[in-house]
Amino acid sequence: KNNKLIGYLTKEQSITYNMIKNNLKNTIITYECENNKYLSFEVISNKSKITTKNKEIKIDINISGTINESSCNFKLNNDKSIKKLENILNIYLKNNITKNIDDIRKKYNSDIFGFLDIIYKHDYKTYLEVKDNWYEKTFKNIKININPKINIIAKGNVMEGTNEKN
């Protein structure tokens, strides 16, 4: 903040930051589907776009990747099941990114994502209204909409919902 180091991001916050800033090359997202049962989704590519209108930030994130492993009871042998899993991962990612952005805003009150710069470039009228009290009022309360769109392009070592009794 103001060109001074005020803290460090956690691993999850770093992934969120790099995903939003289009710096994410490759990572694994781990989703806990049941108690001690996980699905690992490898992000192969992501493209995010930040837009602004009426003191609201919208972040669209398109992610392509593969399911590397799953011990969950997802049947991944048809398109309908894959779409359902994509929707579940979209909701998980939306909640996770929202939580990370909110945690960063609360803890550091620093605009590391460059939202004010985006408002300046795309909505100058709003910029003139918020620039003087950005950190004091607007930044903490600005509405941020996250719209992830996950595309599962392949599946790896998936155990198609094995039964633990066997």
Secondary structure, 3 states (H helix, E strand, C coil): CCCCCCCCCCHHHHHHHHHHCCCCCCEEEEEEEECCEEEEEEEEEEEEEEEECCCEEEEEEEEEEEEEEECCCCCCCCHHHHHHHHHHHHHHHHHHHHHHHHHHHHHHCCCCCCHHHHHHHHCHHHHHHHHHHHHHHHHHHCEEEEEEEEEEEEEEEECCCCCCCC
